[in-house]
Amino acid sequence: MANWDDRFLEFTYDYGGATPKRIADDDHIQVSRQYVAKRLRELSDHGLLNKIGRGSYTITKEGKYYLAGAYDAENQEFIEYELRNYEWLILESEEKINDFQSWFDDKFSTT
């Protein structure tokens, strides 16, 4: 993990997705768009972000848990005991809601 990686993950989580330009344009980010793009690709390669196309990324379950201190990115394993009960409940609830939304969209899509 590089110096800005946590902030890039937080930004992606907070805004529901991100692009290198959007992150680099943020007043709190002090690095170039090219650097952001490089790091987002690297975070995606390690499973913390999901590239959804055209330079856009969303955070993965692993990325969310990493931010909460419950995922060891180096060993690629979850660390459940590091979370307080309410943090685990929030993360698991978000995953279930996302899974249901995907199922619902697939089942009832009109396209």
C-alpha positions as CSV (number, residue, x, y, z in Angstrom):
1,M,0.0,0.0,0.0
2,A,1.2,3.5,-0.9
3,N,0.8,6.7,1.0
4,W,-2.4,7.8,-0.7
5,D,-4.1,4.4,-1.1
6,D,-6.3,4.6,2.0
7,R,-7.6,8.1,0.9
8,F,-8.3,6.8,-2.6
9,L,-10.3,3.9,-1.1
10,E,-12.1,6.2,1.3
11,F,-13.0,8.5,-1.6
12,T,-14.3,5.7,-3.7
13,Y,-16.3,4.3,-0.8
14,D,-17.7,7.7,0.2
15,Y,-18.9,8.6,-3.3
16,G,-20.0,5.2,-4.4
17,G,-17.3,5.2,-7.2
18,A,-14.5,7.2,-8.6
19,T,-12.3,8.1,-11.5
20,P,-8.7,9.3,-11.4
21,K,-9.8,12.7,-12.6
22,R,-12.6,13.0,-9.9
23,I,-10.1,12.0,-7.2
24,A,-7.3,14.2,-8.4
25,D,-9.6,17.2,-8.7
26,D,-10.6,16.9,-5.0
27,D,-9.1,19.7,-2.9
28,H,-7.8,17.3,-0.3
29,I,-5.7,15.2,-2.8
30,Q,-2.3,16.5,-3.6
31,V,-1.1,14.2,-6.4
32,S,-1.5,14.0,-10.2
33,R,-4.3,12.3,-12.1
34,Q,-1.7,10.0,-13.6
35,Y,-0.5,8.9,-10.2
36,V,-4.1,8.3,-9.0
37,A,-4.8,6.3,-12.2
38,K,-1.7,4.1,-11.5
39,R,-2.7,3.5,-7.9
40,L,-6.3,2.7,-8.7
41,R,-5.2,0.1,-11.3
42,E,-2.9,-1.4,-8.6
43,L,-5.7,-1.4,-6.0
44,S,-7.9,-3.1,-8.6
45,D,-5.2,-5.7,-9.3
46,H,-5.2,-6.5,-5.6
47,G,-8.9,-6.9,-5.3
48,L,-9.6,-3.7,-3.3
49,L,-11.3,-1.9,-6.2
50,N,-13.4,-3.1,-9.0
51,K,-12.8,-1.5,-12.4
52,I,-16.2,-1.0,-14.0
53,G,-14.9,0.5,-17.3
54,R,-13.6,3.7,-18.8
55,G,-11.4,4.5,-15.8
56,S,-14.3,4.1,-13.3
57,Y,-13.9,2.1,-10.1
58,T,-16.1,0.9,-7.2
59,I,-14.9,-0.4,-3.9
60,T,-15.0,-4.2,-3.3
61,K,-16.0,-6.0,-0.2
62,E,-12.3,-6.5,0.5
63,G,-11.7,-2.8,0.1
64,K,-14.5,-1.9,2.6
65,Y,-13.2,-4.4,5.1
66,Y,-9.6,-3.2,4.6
67,L,-10.8,0.4,5.5
68,A,-12.5,-1.0,8.6
69,G,-9.3,-2.8,9.6
70,A,-10.7,-6.3,9.0
71,Y,-8.9,-7.3,5.8
72,D,-5.2,-8.1,5.5
73,A,-4.4,-6.9,1.9
74,E,-1.0,-8.5,2.0
75,N,-2.2,-12.0,2.9
76,Q,-5.6,-11.5,1.2
77,E,-7.6,-12.7,4.2
78,F,-10.5,-11.3,6.3
79,I,-9.8,-10.6,10.0
80,E,-13.2,-10.8,11.6
81,Y,-12.0,-10.4,15.2
82,E,-10.7,-6.9,14.4
83,L,-14.2,-5.4,13.9
84,R,-16.5,-4.3,16.6
85,N,-19.9,-5.8,16.4
86,Y,-21.6,-2.8,14.9
87,E,-19.0,-2.4,12.2
88,W,-19.4,-6.0,11.1
89,L,-23.1,-5.6,11.1
90,I,-22.9,-2.5,8.9
91,L,-20.6,-4.1,6.4
92,E,-22.5,-7.4,6.2
93,S,-25.8,-5.4,5.8
94,E,-24.4,-3.4,3.0
95,E,-23.3,-6.6,1.2
96,K,-26.7,-8.2,1.6
97,I,-28.5,-5.1,0.3
98,N,-26.1,-4.9,-2.7
99,D,-26.7,-8.6,-3.4
100,F,-30.5,-8.2,-3.2
101,Q,-30.4,-5.1,-5.4
102,S,-28.4,-7.0,-8.1
103,W,-30.8,-9.9,-7.9
104,F,-33.8,-7.6,-8.1
105,D,-32.3,-5.7,-11.1
106,D,-31.6,-9.0,-12.9
107,K,-35.0,-10.5,-12.2
108,F,-37.1,-7.4,-13.0
109,S,-35.0,-5.6,-15.6
110,T,-37.2,-4.4,-18.5
111,T,-34.4,-4.2,-21.0
